Amino acid sequence: MLRIDKLTKRFGEKIAVDSATLDIDKPCMIGIIGRSGAGKSTLLRMLNRLEDASGGRILFDGREVTGLKGRDRRAWQSDCAMIFQQFNLVPRMDVVSNVLHGTLNRRNAMATLFNLYPMDDIHKAIDILDRLGIAEHAAKRAEALSGGQQQRVAIARALMQDPKIILADEPIASLDPMNAQTVMEALRRIHEEDGRTVIANLHTLDTARRYCDRVVGMRDGRIVFDGLPEQLTTGVAREIYGAGEEFSEAATSTEIETLEKTDARRAAIPAE
Ligand SMILES: Nc1ncnc2c1ncn2[C@@H]1O[C@H](COP(=O)(O)OP(=O)(O)OP(=O)(O)O)[C@@H](O)[C@H]1O
């Protein structure tokens, strides 16, 4: 299905992604972990062709996408929709219009200029919002919604493109634990119910373990781990993060239960 072959990105002297190779042979949910600067965002941006590769290839269903230009490149970008940490919505625009923006690639300039959307698309947008549990907010301005709701609007906009792959760059990094859970559950459902592949950069290990079928670890631009969530032991995590004995998973957690456990443990320690 998706093959990444020795994909490399250089920024001057800096090698941000160093000969990354990945084979995804069936739809799945993949979490990419690694410390800040490991190359996770650059890898996703190359996959989506927001960034050109310096070397290597990306193949989807046997077709090379690394060199696509113009309309073909835009078609590929529709096939692998991207969502971002900061949602990238138009804050003052209503939720439905933000979702309909997902169809921009296939609409002509005049229709876009006058905000003319086919009725079918409007119904589809509302159905998607309903599926994500936020249809009641359809008429509100995006900026009036909570972070978790805004991220679900961004997911709805991505789904409007009917993508085969969803690339999520730190989708929950700006969210509180409750909203983070809702967004991760939405991404998981989209994978399970629609058979879409989801590749998400995540900064917490327990999120990767809990929601993903496969975890990829990056360090200094290289893929240093590619395995099942249960293989991601604390020792392996230390290797990926280049951390010592002081490395604590709970400290990086956004999962409600882990936080509660940590809080309970803290509460049990008598004050000095
Ligand atoms: N446009 C750019 N120009 C120069 N260097 C860049 C550029 N984009 C990324 N880099 C560098 O490439 C390396 C990888 O960055 P990248 O953002 O992919 O890492 P990351 O793992 O996603 O980190 P974070 O979690 O902080 O976003 C970093 O050293 C970064 O400074």
The ligand as an SDF file (V2000), in Angstrom:
LIG
                    3D

 31 33  0  0  0  0  0  0  0  0999 V2000
   12.4040   24.4290    7.5030 N   0  0  0  0  0  0  0  0  0  0  0  0
   13.4690   24.0340    8.2250 C   0  0  0  0  0  0  0  0  0  0  0  0
   14.6760   24.6160    8.0570 N   0  0  0  0  0  0  0  0  0  0  0  0
   15.7410   24.2050    8.7590 C   0  0  0  0  0  0  0  0  0  0  0  0
   15.7210   23.1900    9.6560 N   0  0  0  0  0  0  0  0  0  0  0  0
   14.5570   22.5750    9.8640 C   0  0  0  0  0  0  0  0  0  0  0  0
   13.3570   22.9430    9.1620 C   0  0  0  0  0  0  0  0  0  0  0  0
   12.3480   22.1460    9.5690 N   0  0  0  0  0  0  0  0  0  0  0  0
   12.8720   21.3110   10.4880 C   0  0  0  0  0  0  0  0  0  0  0  0
   14.1940   21.5600   10.6680 N   0  0  0  0  0  0  0  0  0  0  0  0
   15.1060   20.8470   11.5700 C   0  0  0  0  0  0  0  0  0  0  0  0
   14.9900   19.4660   11.3080 O   0  0  0  0  0  0  0  0  0  0  0  0
   14.9970   18.6990   12.5210 C   0  0  0  0  0  0  0  0  0  0  0  0
   13.7370   17.8710   12.6070 C   0  0  0  0  0  0  0  0  0  0  0  0
   12.6280   18.7400   12.8370 O   0  0  0  0  0  0  0  0  0  0  0  0
   11.1290   18.2120   12.9780 P   0  0  0  0  0  0  0  0  0  0  0  0
   10.2610   19.3970   13.1870 O   0  0  0  0  0  0  0  0  0  0  0  0
   10.8270   17.3120   11.8600 O   0  0  0  0  0  0  0  0  0  0  0  0
   11.2330   17.3590   14.3190 O   0  0  0  0  0  0  0  0  0  0  0  0
   10.0650   16.8080   15.2350 P   0  0  0  0  0  0  0  0  0  0  0  0
   10.4900   15.4550   15.6720 O   0  0  0  0  0  0  0  0  0  0  0  0
    8.7730   16.9270   14.5330 O   0  0  0  0  0  0  0  0  0  0  0  0
   10.1130   17.8060   16.4620 O   0  0  0  0  0  0  0  0  0  0  0  0
    8.9030   18.5090   17.2480 P   0  0  0  0  0  0  0  0  0  0  0  0
    8.2470   17.4230   18.0170 O   0  0  0  0  0  0  0  0  0  0  0  0
    9.5920   19.5210   18.1080 O   0  0  0  0  0  0  0  0  0  0  0  0
    8.0270   19.1420   16.1990 O   0  0  0  0  0  0  0  0  0  0  0  0
   15.1680   19.7180   13.6430 C   0  0  0  0  0  0  0  0  0  0  0  0
   16.5270   19.8000   13.9910 O   0  0  0  0  0  0  0  0  0  0  0  0
   14.6950   21.0100   13.0360 C   0  0  0  0  0  0  0  0  0  0  0  0
   15.3430   22.1070   13.6370 O   0  0  0  0  0  0  0  0  0  0  0  0
  1  2  1  0
  2  3  1  0
  2  7  2  0
  3  4  2  0
  4  5  1  0
  5  6  2  0
  6  7  1  0
  6 10  1  0
  7  8  1  0
  8  9  2  0
  9 10  1  0
 10 11  1  0
 11 12  1  0
 11 30  1  0
 12 13  1  0
 13 14  1  0
 13 28  1  0
 14 15  1  0
 15 16  1  0
 16 17  2  0
 16 18  1  0
 16 19  1  0
 19 20  1  0
 20 21  2  0
 20 22  1  0
 20 23  1  0
 23 24  1  0
 24 25  2  0
 24 26  1  0
 24 27  1  0
 28 29  1  0
 28 30  1  0
 30 31  1  0
M  END
$$$$
